[in-house]
Amino acid sequence: MINTIRLLLLPLVLVAVVACSTQNTTPGQADNTARNASNPPTQTPGDQAENQADLQISANIRKEILADDSLSSNAHNVKIITSGGIVTLRGPVKNQQEKATVEAKAKQVPGVTKVDSFLEVE
């Protein structure tokens, strides 16, 4: 009797296992790996140069951005990466005007030779 019950339950278990294994397990918006990957690769915070000049440029840009109370908290928190006088800006901003303001503030800091903007308007 027990063997008969086992034989009847076995197909049900197999169907359940197959159904579970064929479900779409791709994560939704939480996985932004593809979004972060870029071609060609861009600067990330880990690429910040450790020399005094580049560190000072990043600090001065951050001071200029934080001093502007009209900017959103997202704009105040953009990533600023400087290497060899080339500044990379990354992160979200509220609108196109805010994007232009942050870019302009970066360009006006002494020592900046180029600004690569990867700022995204929300």
C-alpha positions as CSV (number, residue, x, y, z in Angstrom):
1,M,0.0,0.0,0.0
2,I,2.8,2.5,0.9
3,N,4.6,1.6,-2.3
4,T,1.5,2.3,-4.3
5,I,1.2,5.8,-2.6
6,R,4.8,6.5,-3.3
7,L,4.4,5.5,-7.0
8,L,1.3,7.8,-7.3
9,L,3.1,10.8,-5.6
10,L,6.4,10.4,-7.6
11,P,4.9,11.9,-10.8
12,L,3.5,14.8,-8.8
13,V,6.8,15.6,-7.2
14,L,8.6,15.4,-10.6
15,V,6.1,17.8,-12.2
16,A,6.6,20.2,-9.3
17,V,10.4,20.0,-9.6
18,V,10.2,20.7,-13.4
19,A,7.8,23.6,-12.9
20,C,10.0,25.2,-10.3
21,S,13.1,24.8,-12.5
22,T,11.5,26.4,-15.5
23,Q,10.3,29.6,-13.8
24,N,11.9,32.8,-14.8
25,T,14.3,33.7,-12.0
26,T,15.9,36.7,-13.7
27,P,15.9,39.6,-11.2
28,G,14.1,42.8,-12.1
29,Q,15.4,46.3,-11.7
30,A,17.6,45.4,-8.8
31,D,20.3,44.1,-11.1
32,N,21.9,47.0,-12.8
33,T,25.2,45.3,-13.8
34,A,24.5,45.8,-17.5
35,R,23.8,49.5,-16.8
36,N,27.0,50.0,-15.0
37,A,29.0,48.2,-17.7
38,S,30.1,50.6,-20.4
39,N,31.9,50.4,-23.7
40,P,34.4,51.9,-23.7
41,P,34.9,51.7,-19.9
42,T,34.5,54.9,-18.0
43,Q,36.0,56.1,-14.8
44,T,34.6,54.8,-11.5
45,P,35.3,56.1,-8.0
46,G,38.1,53.5,-7.7
47,D,39.9,55.3,-10.5
48,Q,40.3,58.5,-8.5
49,A,44.0,59.5,-8.7
50,E,45.7,59.7,-5.3
51,N,48.0,62.6,-6.1
52,Q,47.5,65.9,-4.3
53,A,46.5,67.9,-7.4
54,D,43.7,65.5,-8.5
55,L,42.4,65.1,-5.0
56,Q,42.3,68.9,-4.6
57,I,40.4,69.3,-7.9
58,S,37.7,66.7,-6.8
59,A,37.5,68.4,-3.4
60,N,37.1,71.9,-4.9
61,I,34.4,70.7,-7.3
62,R,32.5,69.1,-4.4
63,K,32.7,72.3,-2.4
64,E,31.3,74.3,-5.4
65,I,28.4,71.8,-5.8
66,L,27.6,71.7,-2.1
67,A,27.7,75.5,-1.8
68,D,24.8,75.7,-4.3
69,D,21.6,75.3,-2.2
70,S,19.5,75.3,-5.4
71,L,20.8,71.8,-6.3
72,S,19.0,68.6,-5.2
73,S,20.5,66.1,-2.8
74,N,21.2,63.8,-5.8
75,A,23.2,66.6,-7.4
76,H,25.1,67.2,-4.2
77,N,26.0,63.5,-4.2
78,V,27.2,63.0,-7.7
79,K,30.4,61.0,-8.1
80,I,33.4,63.1,-8.9
81,I,36.5,61.2,-10.2
82,T,39.6,63.1,-11.2
83,S,42.7,61.6,-12.9
84,G,45.3,63.7,-14.7
85,G,43.1,66.8,-14.5
86,I,40.3,64.9,-16.4
87,V,37.1,64.9,-14.3
88,T,34.4,62.3,-14.7
89,L,30.9,63.0,-13.3
90,R,28.5,60.2,-12.6
91,G,25.1,59.9,-11.0
92,P,21.5,61.1,-11.2
93,V,20.4,64.7,-11.2
94,K,16.9,66.2,-11.1
95,N,16.7,67.9,-14.5
96,Q,18.7,69.1,-17.5
97,Q,19.4,72.5,-15.9
98,E,20.8,70.9,-12.8
99,K,23.0,68.7,-15.1
100,A,24.3,71.8,-16.9
101,T,25.0,73.6,-13.6
102,V,27.0,70.7,-12.1
103,E,29.0,70.4,-15.3
104,A,29.7,74.1,-15.4
105,K,30.9,74.1,-11.8
106,A,33.3,71.3,-12.6
107,K,34.7,73.1,-15.6
108,Q,35.4,76.3,-13.7
109,V,37.6,74.7,-11.1
110,P,41.4,75.5,-11.7
111,G,43.3,72.5,-12.9
112,V,40.5,70.8,-14.8
113,T,41.5,70.0,-18.4
114,K,38.4,68.1,-19.4
115,V,35.0,67.1,-18.0
116,D,33.4,63.8,-19.0
117,S,29.8,63.9,-17.9
118,F,27.8,60.7,-17.4
119,L,25.2,62.5,-15.3
120,E,21.7,61.1,-15.8
121,V,18.5,63.2,-15.7
122,E,15.9,61.4,-13.5
